[in-house]
Amino acid sequence: YCPRGATESVPCPAATSLNAKGSTSASDCVACAKGHYHSDVGVAECMKCPVGTYQDGEGQQVCKQCAAGTAQPFSGATSPVRCEKCATGKYQPVAARGFCVSCGKGFYQPSTGSPSCVGCAAGRFGSVHGATTQASGCKACAAGTFSGAVAATGCYDCEISKYSTSVGASSDLTCTHCEFGQYSDATGQTSCK
């Protein structure tokens, strides 16, 4: 704006805008509306809050971030209720994001609004994305196999000359040597010949 009698214009303060020509007073500077912000002085227009953020007040220089475990996919959000909790089977580890991510193979998430997923326990493995329960996302290692890792995506076979009848084995110690006079000629066996 340019006060009467002044030779130079005066910029509107931060968090306000001026979009009318011929303004002569600071009262012509308009506070940024909800869902908008600006930190610079002398701007013609306030900016919409970006995806993953919101602003529920007027005349603000910054937007508020949605928390980890939530997502907000629209610009110009005016309320924290727009930060929606991630659904079961999904997560978001970072604040101020516009989307949630499906849990990967070997993981599951039974709760909403989570910043992480839960790894399948040792002796189990995951083969699907977006699992919502351990039962749906983590299968027990079959007899003749094992997995000692958390969040595994597969199981290891018992070695040749060993076997196992254990389902859900979490260690190769369940793989037993064949009795004297017997053998197994392949990996992953449940008995010896």
C-alpha positions in Angstrom: 0.0 0.0 0.0 1.1 3.6 -0.4 0.1 6.0 2.3 -1.1 9.4 1.2 1.8 11.8 0.6 4.4 9.0 0.7 6.9 8.6 -2.1 7.4 4.9 -1.6 5.0 2.0 -1.0 5.0 0.1 2.3 4.7 -3.7 2.2 2.0 -5.5 4.0 3.2 -7.5 6.9 3.8 -11.3 6.7 0.6 -13.5 6.9 -1.3 -10.8 5.0 -1.9 -10.0 1.4 -3.0 -7.0 -0.6 -4.7 -7.5 -3.9 -6.3 -4.1 -4.5 -4.6 -1.3 -6.4 -4.7 2.2 -5.0 -4.6 1.1 -1.3 -3.4 3.8 1.0 -3.6 2.2 4.5 -2.3 -0.8 6.4 -6.0 -1.7 7.1 -6.2 -2.7 3.4 -3.8 -5.6 4.1 -6.0 -8.6 4.6 -5.0 -11.5 6.9 -4.4 -14.8 5.2 -7.6 -17.0 5.4 -7.8 -20.4 7.1 -6.0 -23.0 5.0 -3.6 -20.3 3.7 -0.3 -18.8 4.9 2.6 -16.6 3.8 5.8 -15.7 5.6 7.0 -13.0 3.2 6.0 -9.3 3.4 4.4 -7.4 0.6 2.6 -10.3 -1.1 -0.4 -10.0 -3.4 -1.8 -13.3 -2.5 -1.5 -15.8 0.4 -0.6 -19.4 -0.5 -2.7 -22.5 0.2 -1.2 -24.9 2.8 0.4 -27.8 1.0 -0.6 -31.4 1.1 0.0 -33.0 4.5 -0.6 -29.7 6.4 -3.5 -27.5 7.5 -4.1 -24.1 9.1 -7.1 -23.6 11.3 -6.3 -19.9 12.1 -6.3 -16.7 10.1 -3.2 -14.5 9.5 -0.6 -17.3 9.9 2.9 -17.4 8.5 3.2 -21.2 8.5 0.9 -24.2 8.2 0.6 -27.0 10.9 1.9 -30.5 10.0 -0.3 -33.6 10.1 1.3 -36.1 12.4 3.1 -39.3 11.4 0.5 -42.1 11.0 -1.9 -39.8 9.2 -2.2 -38.4 5.7 -3.9 -35.3 4.2 -4.1 -35.3 0.4 -5.5 -31.8 -0.3 -4.0 -28.4 -0.3 -5.7 -25.6 1.6 -6.9 -27.8 4.5 -8.5 -25.7 7.3 -8.8 -28.3 10.2 -6.8 -31.0 11.8 -9.7 -33.4 11.2 -8.5 -33.4 7.6 -5.4 -35.4 8.8 -6.9 -38.8 8.4 -5.5 -41.8 10.2 -3.9 -44.4 8.0 -6.1 -47.4 7.6 -5.3 -50.9 8.9 -2.6 -52.5 6.7 -1.0 -49.1 6.1 1.3 -46.7 7.8 3.1 -43.3 7.4 6.4 -42.8 9.2 6.8 -39.1 8.4 4.7 -36.1 9.3 3.2 -33.8 6.7 2.5 -36.4 4.0 -0.4 -36.7 1.6 -0.7 -40.5 1.5 -0.3 -43.7 3.6 1.8 -46.6 2.5 0.8 -50.3 2.4 2.8 -52.5 4.7 5.3 -54.6 2.8 5.6 -58.3 2.6 6.7 -59.7 5.9 4.7 -57.0 7.8 1.2 -56.3 9.0 -0.7 -53.5 10.8 -3.9 -54.2 12.7 -4.3 -50.6 14.0 -5.3 -47.3 12.4 -3.1 -44.2 12.5 0.2 -46.1 12.8 3.7 -44.7 11.9 5.0 -48.2 11.3 4.1 -51.8 10.6 4.7 -55.0 12.7 7.1 -57.6 11.4 6.0 -61.3 11.1 7.5 -63.3 14.0 10.4 -65.7 13.6 9.1 -69.0 12.2 6.6 -67.1 10.0 6.8 -65.3 6.7 4.7 -62.7 4.8 3.9 -62.9 1.1 1.3 -60.1 0.7 1.3 -56.3 0.9 -1.2 -54.4 3.1 -1.9 -57.2 5.6 -4.1 -56.2 8.5 -3.6 -59.1 10.9 -0.8 -61.5 11.7 -3.1 -64.4 10.6 -3.8 -62.8 7.2 -0.3 -61.6 6.6 2.1 -64.1 8.2 2.1 -67.8 7.4 3.9 -70.4 9.5 6.9 -72.0 7.9 6.0 -75.5 6.6 7.6 -78.6 8.0 11.0 -79.1 6.6 11.7 -75.3 6.6 12.5 -72.6 9.2 13.0 -68.8 9.5 14.9 -67.2 12.3 14.3 -63.7 11.1 11.6 -61.2 12.0 9.7 -59.8 9.0 10.8 -62.6 6.7 9.4 -63.0 3.2 10.2 -66.7 3.0 11.6 -69.7 4.9 14.8 -71.6 4.4 14.8 -75.4 3.6 16.5 -77.9 5.9 19.8 -79.1 4.3 20.2 -82.3 2.5 20.6 -85.2 4.9 18.4 -83.4 7.5 14.6 -83.2 8.0 12.0 -81.5 10.3 8.4 -82.2 11.2 8.1 -78.8 13.0 5.6 -76.3 11.6 6.6 -72.7 12.3 10.2 -73.5 13.1 12.3 -70.4 14.0 15.7 -72.1 14.0 17.7 -74.6 11.9 18.2 -76.5 15.1 14.8 -78.1 14.4 16.4 -79.7 11.3 17.5 -83.1 12.5 20.2 -85.4 10.9 18.7 -88.6 9.4 19.2 -91.7 11.4 22.1 -94.0 10.6 21.2 -95.9 7.4 18.6 -93.4 6.2 19.1 -90.4 4.0 17.3 -87.4 2.4 18.5 -86.5 -1.1 16.8 -83.1 -1.3 16.4 -80.0 0.9 13.3 -79.2 2.8 12.3 -82.7 3.7 9.9 -83.8 6.5 11.3 -87.4 6.7 14.2 -89.5 5.7 14.2 -92.5 3.4 
